[in-house]
Amino acid sequence: MKIKLIKDKVKQKFDYIIERPILTSVVVLIILSFVVIGLSLPFYFENFHLFIGQVLAEAHGMLFDIAVIGILIFWLNNSGEKRRRIRTYKDEIDDFRLWESEEAAFRTVGNIKRLNRHDIFEINLVNSFLSKTNLNYVNLKDSNLNTANLTNSFLIETDLRNTRLNQTVFENANLNQADMRGAYASGANFKDAYLIKANMEGAFLIKTNFYNAFLMEANLQGSYVTGADFENASLYKTDLRGAKGLTIEQLQKAKTLYLAKFDEDIHQLLKENSPELVGEYIPEEIEVKD
């Protein structure tokens, strides 16, 4: 009975030790130190200087192993782990792509921000549901958001340069000061959207819907606006110089064109045919989303 109790106690102690990696390492170190030092005692007394020289030579070899092999292995492991995390974030975005729910939207945004922290900005977000999410200051340069749903979302100062936004829905979204230079937004829906001081220079805005949008002080220089709908849009101080495909008929549907900038021929036609649009501007009270 006593032998059994002793065996049980030994087993418990053994299990306790092996379940704790640091404690296990310390125990192994102590045991090996006793063995190595015990076997080395004769050398300590007979020829200590020769022995310590060999120990120091081994120590230099250990330092070399740590400096070269250890750091190299750490770098390779770290790089591999980083690639695995990036792959996981992209896979999760794919998993949530067609799931129209708040959970899917917020988890997708979380993965976008994690990818940004790894300097990944070109992200495939085609058909993603991102309604009512916060993408302020996020970098989506060169990403693909074709046919994505971003209704009621916040994209203040978001980087959307050269991003694909064809048929993307931004209805009632806040894109104030967003950088959309060179973006491909043909057929996109910006109905009721806030685009104050947004930069859309050189963007492709063919048949884009700007119905009732707020484009005050926005930059559309050199953009492609053939068939774009500016009905009831506020174009106060908007820069439309060099816009391709722009017609007076499009502009006559706008709410105001006061202090907007146009090519000389367009400006002259507006003054002749719709002087009230380019005349004195009475600012309306605008409720901008926080």
NUBATI-190907 format. One record per atom (N, C-alpha, C): x, y, z. Coordinates in pm, whole numbers, padded with zeros to 5 digits. Atoms other than C-alpha are relative to their C-alpha. Example, Ala and Ser with C-alpha at 12.3 -4.5 7.8 and 13.67 -1.06 7.14 Angstrom:
// NUBATI-190907
     east    north       up
    00089   -00119    00000
    01230   -00450    00780
    00090    00120    00000
   -00082   -00119   -00006
    01367   -00106    00714
   -00077    00109    00073
END
This chain:
// NUBATI-190907
     east    north       up
    00083   -00120    00000
    00000    00000    00000
    00087    00127    00000
   -00090   -00115   -00006
    00284    00238    00090
    00072    00020   -00132
   -00069   -00010    00131
    00462    00157   -00236
   -00093    00064   -00102
    00099   -00057    00094
    00144    00239   -00429
   -00017    00150    00024
    00013   -00142   -00031
    00109    00572   -00246
    00122    00079   -00048
   -00123   -00066    00046
    00471    00658   -00322
   -00001    00015   -00151
    00008   -00005    00146
    00421    00570   -00688
   -00097    00108   -00047
    00101   -00101    00037
    00109    00789   -00703
    00054    00140    00020
   -00056   -00132   -00027
    00290    01084   -00545
    00107    00036   -00103
   -00104   -00023    00102
    00585    01044   -00783
   -00064    00034   -00134
    00070   -00024    00128
    00347    01028   -01079
   -00062    00140   -00002
    00060   -00132   -00008
    00165    01341   -00958
    00106    00109   -00017
   -00109   -00097    00013
    00495    01529   -00920
    00051    00006   -00143
   -00049    00008    00139
    00609    01407   -01263
   -00097    00071   -00094
    00101   -00066    00084
    00281    01515   -01425
    00000    00150    00021
   -00003   -00144   -00032
    00300    01850   -01246
    00115    00069   -00073
   -00118   -00059    00063
    00648    01911   -01387
   -00015    00006   -00152
    00003    00003    00148
    00590    01801   -01747
   -00113    00085   -00058
    00108   -00087    00048
    00271    02008   -01771
    00041    00147   -00001
   -00050   -00138   -00004
    00480    02322   -01713
    00135    00005   -00071
   -00121    00003    00083
    00736    02371   -01994
    00121    00069    00065
   -00113   -00073   -00059
    00948    02630   -01807
    00058   -00079    00116
   -00047    00079   -00113
    00968    02418   -01491
    00073   -00125   -00048
   -00066    00117    00058
    01054    02111   -01701
    00140    00034   -00048
   -00131   -00043    00051
    01337    02304   -01868
    00098    00024    00114
   -00087   -00028   -00115
    01474    02417   -01531
    00048   -00130    00064
   -00036    00128   -00060
    01467    02062   -01390
    00103   -00073   -00085
   -00095    00065    00092
    01643    01923   -01699
    00135    00069    00007
   -00126   -00076   -00008
    01904    02201   -01678
    00077   -00035    00128
   -00065    00032   -00128
    01975    02126   -01312
    00061   -00141   -00005
   -00050    00139    00007
    02008    01750   -01375
    00123   -00010   -00090
   -00113    00005    00094
    02235    01795   -01677
    00122    00075    00055
   -00112   -00075   -00058
    02444    02054   -01492
    00076   -00087    00100
   -00066    00090   -00095
    02514    01804   -01213
    00083   -00106   -00072
   -00070    00105    00074
    02610    01537   -01466
    00125    00055   -00067
   -00112   -00056    00076
    02831    01760   -01683
    00110    00050    00094
   -00100   -00053   -00093
    03004    01936   -01391
    00069   -00113    00075
   -00060    00115   -00069
    03055    01605   -01210
    00103   -00070   -00085
   -00095    00065    00091
    03223    01451   -01514
    00119    00090   -00034
   -00106   -00095    00038
    03431    01766   -01572
    00093    00035    00114
   -00082   -00038   -00115
    03575    01798   -01220
    00149   -00034   -00016
   -00144    00030    00017
    03904    01614   -01303
    00072    00101   -00090
   -00062   -00095    00091
    03969    01858   -01587
    00018    00137    00067
   -00014   -00126   -00072
    03908    02155   -01356
    00132    00002    00078
   -00116    00004   -00088
    04190    02043   -01128
    00131   -00026   -00075
   -00123    00039    00069
    04439    01898   -01381
    00052    00111   -00093
   -00046   -00102    00094
    04450    02163   -01655
   -00114    00100   -00024
    00115   -00091    00003
    04201    02440   -01583
    00007    00097   -00118
   -00013   -00100    00106
    04340    02694   -01836
   -00032   -00058   -00137
    00032    00064    00128
    04324    02450   -02128
   -00149   -00029   -00009
    00142    00035   -00001
    03977    02341   -02025
   -00088    00124   -00022
    00082   -00121    00014
    03838    02695   -01987
    00012    00059   -00140
   -00015   -00047    00138
    03983    02781   -02331
   -00094   -00073   -00095
    00092    00077    00084
    03784    02501   -02489
   -00146    00040    00026
    00136   -00045   -00033
    03471    02612   -02302
   -00033    00131   -00069
    00023   -00129    00066
    03513    02966   -02434
   -00014   -00015   -00151
    00013    00025    00144
    03563    02833   -02787
   -00140   -00049   -00033
    00137    00048    00020
    03234    02645   -02757
   -00102    00113    00019
    00091   -00114   -00023
    03070    02962   -02618
   -00007    00089   -00122
    00000   -00080    00123
    03178    03154   -02928
   -00082   -00069   -00110
    00080    00074    00098
    03027    02879   -03143
   -00148    00013    00029
    00140   -00016   -00038
    02704    02907   -02947
   -00052    00138   -00041
    00039   -00136    00039
    02696    03285   -03003
   -00022    00009   -00151
    00015    00000    00146
    02747    03228   -03375
   -00132   -00067   -00041
    00125    00070    00031
    02460    02978   -03382
   -00121    00089    00028
    00112   -00087   -00035
    02231    03224   -03203
   -00012    00115   -00099
    00001   -00118    00086
    02336    03518   -03421
   -00043   -00031   -00142
    00028    00032    00140
    02309    03343   -03756
   -00121   -00093   -00012
    00107    00098    00018
    02095    03033   -03731
   -00126    00039    00076
    00117   -00036   -00081
    01868    03152   -03447
   -00079    00113   -00060
    00070   -00116    00057
    01788    03489   -03600
   -00061   -00035   -00135
    00054    00040    00130
    01745    03337   -03948
   -00127   -00084    00016
    00119    00084   -00023
    01503    03073   -03816
   -00116    00084    00051
    00105   -00088   -00053
    01313    03339   -03620
   -00063    00082   -00112
    00051   -00081    00111
    01284    03557   -03933
   -00088   -00083   -00092
    00078    00087    00087
    01164    03265   -04144
   -00133   -00037    00064
    00124    00035   -00071
    00910    03159   -03879
   -00095    00119    00006
    00082   -00121   -00009
    00789    03517   -03837
   -00064    00032   -00135
    00053   -00027    00134
    00753    03564   -04214
   -00110   -00099   -00037
    00100    00103    00029
    00567    03235   -04246
   -00128    00023    00077
    00117   -00027   -00083
    00335    03325   -03959
   -00077    00120   -00054
    00065   -00118    00058
    00265    03666   -04117
   -00079   -00037   -00124
    00070    00043    00122
    00176    03504   -04450
   -00123   -00083    00033
    00116    00081   -00041
   -00054    03257   -04272
   -00114    00089    00052
    00103   -00091   -00051
   -00234    03541   -04091
   -00067    00074   -00114
    00057   -00072    00115
   -00278    03736   -04416
   -00094   -00091   -00078
    00084    00096    00071
   -00415    03425   -04586
   -00130   -00026    00075
    00119    00021   -00082
   -00656    03371   -04296
   -00096    00117   -00012
    00087   -00118    00012
   -00787    03730   -04314
   -00070    00002   -00136
    00060    00000    00134
   -00844    03700   -04691
   -00104   -00112   -00013
    00097    00111    00005
   -01015    03361   -04651
   -00128    00037    00073
    00120   -00040   -00075
   -01252    03508   -04391
   -00083    00100   -00079
    00074   -00094    00087
   -01341    03793   -04628
   -00077   -00077   -00106
    00069    00083    00099
   -01424    03531   -04892
   -00119   -00074    00062
    00108    00074   -00066
   -01634    03335   -04641
   -00122    00087    00024
    00112   -00090   -00032
   -01846    03643   -04556
   -00051    00077   -00121
    00025   -00087    00116
   -01865    03780   -04911
   -00148    00019   -00033
    00140   -00010    00042
   -02231    03706   -04991
   -00097   -00009    00117
    00085    00009   -00119
   -02359    03703   -04633
   -00043    00142    00039
    00052   -00134   -00028
   -02581    04011   -04587
   -00050    00007    00145
    00035   -00016   -00141
   -02575    04063   -04211
    00098    00096    00065
   -00087   -00093   -00070
   -02429    04311   -03963
    00129   -00070    00046
   -00118    00074   -00047
   -02197    04042   -03824
    00101   -00018   -00113
   -00090    00019    00114
   -02056    03966   -04168
    00069    00131   -00038
   -00055   -00130    00037
   -02009    04337   -04242
    00110    00043    00096
   -00099   -00047   -00097
   -01825    04417   -03919
    00122   -00091    00006
   -00115    00091    00001
   -01607    04105   -03934
    00085    00023   -00124
   -00075   -00031    00122
   -01510    04190   -04292
    00082    00127    00018
   -00073   -00124   -00025
   -01416    04544   -04188
    00119   -00025    00092
   -00111    00035   -00089
   -01206    04400   -03905
    00115   -00063   -00075
   -00106    00065    00080
   -01016    04184   -04153
    00067    00099   -00094
   -00058   -00104    00086
   -00967    04483   -04385
    00104    00081    00078
   -00091   -00080   -00082
   -00808    04683   -04104
    00124   -00080    00042
   -00116    00084   -00034
   -00586    04389   -04003
    00093   -00013   -00120
   -00083    00007    00121
   -00467    04356   -04363
    00075    00131   -00020
   -00068   -00130    00010
   -00390    04730   -04365
    00119    00007    00094
   -00112   -00002   -00094
   -00172    04681   -04056
    00119   -00082   -00051
   -00107    00078    00064
    00026    04427   -04262
    00039    00060   -00135
   -00033   -00072    00125
    00057    04685   -04545
   -00061   -00066   -00123
    00075    00057    00111
   -00195    04497   -04762
   -00118    00092   -00028
    00104   -00097    00034
   -00419    04749   -04941
   -00084   -00046   -00119
    00073    00048    00119
   -00519    04571   -05263
   -00080   -00124    00041
    00083    00105   -00058
   -00812    04361   -05138
   -00120   -00027   -00091
    00115    00039    00081
   -01080    04169   -05325
   -00126    00004    00086
    00124   -00016   -00077
   -01416    04290   -05187
   -00122   -00001   -00090
    00112    00008    00094
   -01641    04215   -05484
   -00121   -00062    00069
    00127    00050   -00056
   -02005    04167   -05376
   -00003   -00002    00154
   -00002    00001   -00147
   -01913    04231   -05011
   -00110    00089    00056
    00104   -00077   -00069
   -02183    04354   -04773
    00067    00078    00112
   -00070   -00086   -00095
   -02038    04651   -04582
   -00087    00116    00045
    00095   -00105   -00038
   -02349    04850   -04497
    00016    00039    00147
   -00004   -00055   -00136
   -02339    05075   -04187
    00132   -00027    00073
   -00131    00027   -00062
   -01969    05012   -04126
    00086    00126    00002
   -00092   -00113   -00014
   -01685    05246   -04032
    00131   -00034   -00070
   -00123    00020    00077
   -01409    05255   -04293
    00078    00131   -00010
   -00073   -00127   -00001
   -01278    05601   -04206
    00150   -00023    00000
   -00147   -00002    00006
   -00910    05653   -04297
    00061   -00134   -00043
   -00051    00129    00046
   -00879    05296   -04432
    00062    00017   -00138
   -00066   -00005    00131
   -00649    05238   -04730
   -00049   -00117   -00085
    00050    00102    00093
   -00823    05052   -05014
    00049    00029   -00142
   -00057   -00033    00130
   -00601    05173   -05294
    00016   -00126   -00085
   -00011    00109    00097
   -00621    04946   -05602
   -00087   -00121    00034
    00088    00112   -00036
   -00882    04725   -05432
   -00113   -00014   -00100
    00114    00026    00088
   -01184    04575   -05607
   -00126   -00008    00084
    00126   -00003   -00073
   -01520    04676   -05458
   -00120    00000   -00095
    00110    00003    00096
   -01732    04618   -05767
   -00124   -00064    00062
    00133    00048   -00045
   -02103    04572   -05679
   -00008   -00022    00151
    00009    00011   -00146
   -02028    04595   -05305
   -00110    00093    00051
    00106   -00079   -00061
   -02293    04739   -05072
    00057    00077    00118
   -00052   -00085   -00107
   -02174    05034   -04862
   -00100    00107    00039
    00102   -00096   -00038
   -02504    05206   -04790
    00016    00041    00146
   -00006   -00055   -00137
   -02498    05430   -04481
    00135   -00022    00068
   -00133    00024   -00058
   -02126    05362   -04432
    00079    00131    00011
   -00086   -00116   -00019
   -01853    05603   -04325
    00136   -00029   -00065
   -00129    00015    00069
   -01550    05645   -04554
    00071    00135   -00005
   -00063   -00131   -00006
   -01415    05981   -04441
    00151   -00013   -00017
   -00144    00001    00032
   -01066    06041   -04587
    00052   -00140   -00036
   -00041    00134    00042
   -01060    05681   -04709
    00077    00009   -00132
   -00082    00001    00122
   -00797    05608   -04976
   -00061   -00099   -00099
    00063    00083    00103
   -00983    05480   -05284
    00063    00027   -00136
   -00066   -00029    00127
   -00728    05571   -05549
    00008   -00125   -00089
   -00004    00108    00100
   -00756    05355   -05862
   -00082   -00122    00042
    00083    00111   -00047
   -01010    05140   -05679
   -00115   -00025   -00096
    00113    00036    00086
   -01275    04951   -05876
   -00129    00009    00081
    00126   -00025   -00070
   -01616    05077   -05767
   -00118   -00008   -00095
    00106    00009    00100
   -01827    04984   -06069
   -00126   -00061    00062
    00132    00043   -00051
   -02196    04954   -05969
   -00001   -00022    00152
   -00002    00006   -00146
   -02101    04986   -05603
   -00104    00096    00056
    00108   -00080   -00058
   -02377    05123   -05379
    00054    00077    00120
   -00042   -00088   -00109
   -02279    05423   -05162
   -00116    00087    00047
    00117   -00082   -00032
   -02631    05547   -05099
    00005    00044    00147
    00001   -00062   -00133
   -02640    05787   -04800
    00130   -00024    00078
   -00130    00021   -00066
   -02272    05710   -04725
    00071    00134    00016
   -00078   -00121   -00024
   -02027    05970   -04594
    00142   -00022   -00053
   -00132    00009    00062
   -01722    06003   -04822
    00071    00134   -00001
   -00064   -00132   -00006
   -01614    06351   -04718
    00152   -00013   -00002
   -00146   -00004    00016
   -01253    06418   -04826
    00061   -00135   -00039
   -00054    00128    00049
   -01219    06065   -04965
    00086    00026   -00124
   -00090   -00013    00115
   -00938    06026   -05218
   -00037   -00107   -00102
    00048    00093    00101
   -01091    05868   -05530
    00063    00029   -00136
   -00066   -00032    00126
   -00843    05982   -05791
    00020   -00126   -00084
   -00019    00111    00091
   -00846    05752   -06092
   -00088   -00121    00029
    00088    00113   -00034
   -01121    05533   -05942
   -00091   -00034   -00118
    00091    00048    00105
   -01342    05324   -06171
   -00138   -00019    00065
    00129    00002   -00070
   -01694    05406   -06049
   -00117    00013   -00097
    00109   -00006    00098
   -01907    05364   -06360
   -00122   -00075    00053
    00124    00064   -00046
   -02268    05291   -06268
   -00013   -00004    00151
    00008   -00001   -00146
   -02197    05351   -05898
   -00117    00087    00045
    00116   -00072   -00052
   -02481    05481   -05681
    00042    00085    00120
   -00034   -00093   -00107
   -02398    05791   -05474
   -00123    00082    00041
    00122   -00073   -00035
   -02759    05890   -05412
    00003    00041    00147
    00004   -00056   -00136
   -02787    06116   -05103
    00134   -00009    00073
   -00131    00017   -00065
   -02415    06060   -05036
    00066    00135    00026
   -00078   -00119   -00034
   -02183    06316   -04876
    00139   -00016   -00061
   -00128    00005    00070
   -01883    06384   -05101
    00069    00135    00009
   -00056   -00134   -00019
   -01775    06719   -04960
    00153   -00008   -00002
   -00146   -00005    00017
   -01415    06796   -05066
    00060   -00134   -00043
   -00054    00127    00052
   -01383    06446   -05215
    00082    00029   -00126
   -00087   -00020    00114
   -01108    06418   -05475
   -00023   -00114   -00101
    00030    00099    00104
   -01232    06238   -05789
    00068    00037   -00132
   -00072   -00042    00119
   -00978    06378   -06031
    00035   -00122   -00087
   -00031    00108    00093
   -00950    06156   -06340
   -00079   -00127    00023
    00080    00120   -00028
   -01212    05914   -06207
   -00096   -00030   -00115
    00096    00043    00102
   -01440    05713   -06437
   -00138   -00006    00066
    00130   -00016   -00065
   -01793    05823   -06341
   -00112   -00009   -00104
    00097    00014    00109
   -01984    05712   -06650
   -00130   -00060    00054
    00133    00042   -00045
   -02358    05678   -06577
   -00009   -00018    00152
    00002    00005   -00147
   -02288    05731   -06208
   -00116    00083    00052
    00118   -00066   -00057
   -02584    05833   -05992
    00041    00090    00116
   -00028   -00098   -00105
   -02524    06154   -05793
   -00128    00071    00044
    00128   -00064   -00033
   -02892    06224   -05728
    00001    00047    00146
    00010   -00061   -00133
   -02928    06461   -05430
    00130   -00016    00081
   -00129    00014   -00071
   -02557    06412   -05345
    00056    00138    00033
   -00064   -00124   -00043
   -02351    06678   -05167
    00145   -00002   -00046
   -00132   -00001    00062
   -02047    06750   -05384
    00070    00134    00018
   -00059   -00133   -00021
   -01951    07086   -05238
    00152   -00008    00008
   -00146   -00010    00002
   -01586    07173   -05311
    00069   -00131   -00042
   -00060    00124    00049
   -01532    06829   -05465
    00082    00029   -00126
   -00087   -00017    00115
   -01265    06789   -05732
   -00029   -00110   -00102
    00029    00094    00108
   -01383    06624   -06056
    00077    00038   -00127
   -00078   -00041    00116
   -01114    06767   -06282
    00041   -00121   -00084
   -00044    00106    00091
   -01049    06550   -06587
   -00073   -00132    00018
    00075    00125   -00020
   -01308    06293   -06479
   -00087   -00030   -00122
    00085    00044    00112
   -01528    06097   -06720
   -00142   -00012    00052
    00134   -00009   -00060
   -01891    06187   -06649
   -00111   -00018   -00103
    00103    00022    00102
   -02077    06079   -06963
   -00120   -00072    00061
    00123    00062   -00050
   -02438    06004   -06863
   -00016    00004    00150
    00012   -00010   -00145
   -02377    06087   -06496
   -00123    00082    00037
    00124   -00065   -00042
   -02691    06197   -06309
    00031    00096    00116
   -00023   -00102   -00102
   -02647    06527   -06117
   -00130    00064    00047
    00129   -00058   -00035
   -03016    06582   -06054
   -00007    00032    00150
    00016   -00048   -00138
   -03073    06787   -05737
    00130   -00006    00082
   -00129    00007   -00071
   -02701    06754   -05650
    00050    00141    00031
   -00059   -00129   -00040
   -02525    07038   -05466
    00144    00005   -00050
   -00133   -00009    00063
   -02224    07138   -05678
    00065    00134    00033
   -00059   -00126   -00044
   -02123    07447   -05481
    00153   -00012    00005
   -00146   -00004    00009
   -01756    07524   -05561
    00061   -00131   -00054
   -00053    00124    00058
   -01720    07187   -05736
    00085    00033   -00123
   -00092   -00023    00112
   -01432    07176   -05985
   -00025   -00105   -00107
    00032    00089    00111
   -01549    07024   -06315
    00078    00035   -00125
   -00080   -00038    00116
   -01281    07165   -06540
    00062   -00124   -00065
   -00059    00112    00073
   -01171    06923   -06808
   -00079   -00129    00008
    00082    00120   -00011
   -01452    06679   -06731
   -00045   -00045   -00139
    00034    00053    00132
   -01513    06453   -07031
   -00146   -00046   -00003
    00138    00044    00017
   -01868    06400   -07158
   -00100    00084    00076
    00090   -00085   -00078
   -02014    06679   -06944
   -00086    00086   -00093
    00091   -00080    00083
   -02321    06848   -07094
   -00077    00099    00087
    00078   -00101   -00072
   -02526    07151   -07000
   -00130   -00060    00052
    00125    00065   -00044
   -02833    06926   -06977
    00019   -00070    00136
   -00028    00063   -00130
   -02673    06730   -06691
    00004    00104    00111
   -00020   -00101   -00102
   -02581    07047   -06505
   -00127    00077    00033
    00123   -00074   -00024
   -02920    07211   -06544
   -00092   -00070    00100
    00082    00074   -00097
   -03070    06939   -06322
    00053    00014    00143
   -00061   -00012   -00133
   -02838    07028   -06032
   -00075    00100    00086
    00064   -00093   -00094
   -02958    07209   -05720
    00066    00137   -00007
   -00073   -00125    00012
   -02687    07472   -05742
    00137   -00026   -00064
   -00132    00004    00062
   -02371    07544   -05941
    00081    00122    00042
   -00062   -00126   -00042
   -02269    07854   -05748
    00149   -00019    00028
   -00146   -00001   -00013
   -01893    07919   -05769
    00065   -00129   -00049
   -00059    00120    00060
   -01845    07586   -05947
    00090    00041   -00116
   -00097   -00031    00104
   -01558    07574   -06196
   -00023   -00092   -00120
    00023    00075    00124
   -01612    07470   -06559
    00096    00049   -00107
   -00068   -00050    00119
   -01443    07494   -06896
   -00078    00121   -00051
    00060   -00127    00040
   -01514    07830   -07055
   -00126   -00017   -00083
    00118    00016    00086
   -01760    07700   -07318
   -00122   -00044    00082
    00111    00045   -00084
   -01973    07520   -07056
   -00048    00115    00089
    00036   -00111   -00089
   -01963    07820   -06824
   -00081    00106   -00074
    00071   -00100    00080
   -02077    08055   -07101
   -00143   -00045   -00030
    00134    00053    00029
   -02370    07829   -07193
   -00089    00004    00124
    00078   -00004   -00123
   -02479    07809   -06829
   -00045    00141    00032
    00036   -00139   -00028
   -02472    08185   -06787
   -00111    00048   -00094
    00101   -00040    00097
   -02686    08221   -07100
   -00134   -00072    00024
    00122    00080   -00007
   -02935    07941   -07034
   -00052   -00025    00141
    00044    00027   -00138
   -02942    07886   -06654
    00076    00091    00096
   -00075   -00093   -00085
   -02809    08200   -06486
   -00033   -00016    00149
    00038    00015   -00141
   -03001    08119   -06167
    00083   -00106    00072
   -00079    00105   -00061
   -02785    07810   -06109
    00141    00047    00037
   -00136   -00048   -00026
   -02455    07997   -06125
   -00002    00135    00071
    00014   -00127   -00068
   -02590    08307   -05950
    00023   -00014    00149
   -00020   -00002   -00145
   -02608    08384   -05581
   -00047   -00129    00063
    00029    00129   -00066
   -02603    08072   -05364
   -00052    00023    00141
    00057   -00006   -00135
   -02827    08045   -05060
    00022   -00136    00065
   -00031    00132   -00059
   -02680    07769   -04846
   -00117   -00056    00078
    00105    00068   -00074
   -02923    07514   -04712
    00059   -00062    00126
   -00046    00065   -00123
   -02904    07355   -04372
    00019   -00149   -00028
   -00033    00140    00033
   -02730    07020   -04417
    00029   -00075    00128
   -00024    00086   -00117
   -02743    06748   -04158
    00100   -00106   -00041
   -00106    00092    00035
   -02413    06568   -04194
    00014   -00106    00108
   -00015    00109   -00096
   -02368    06226   -04033
    00132    00014    00074
   -00123   -00004   -00080
   -02115    06218   -03750
    00090   -00115   -00037
END
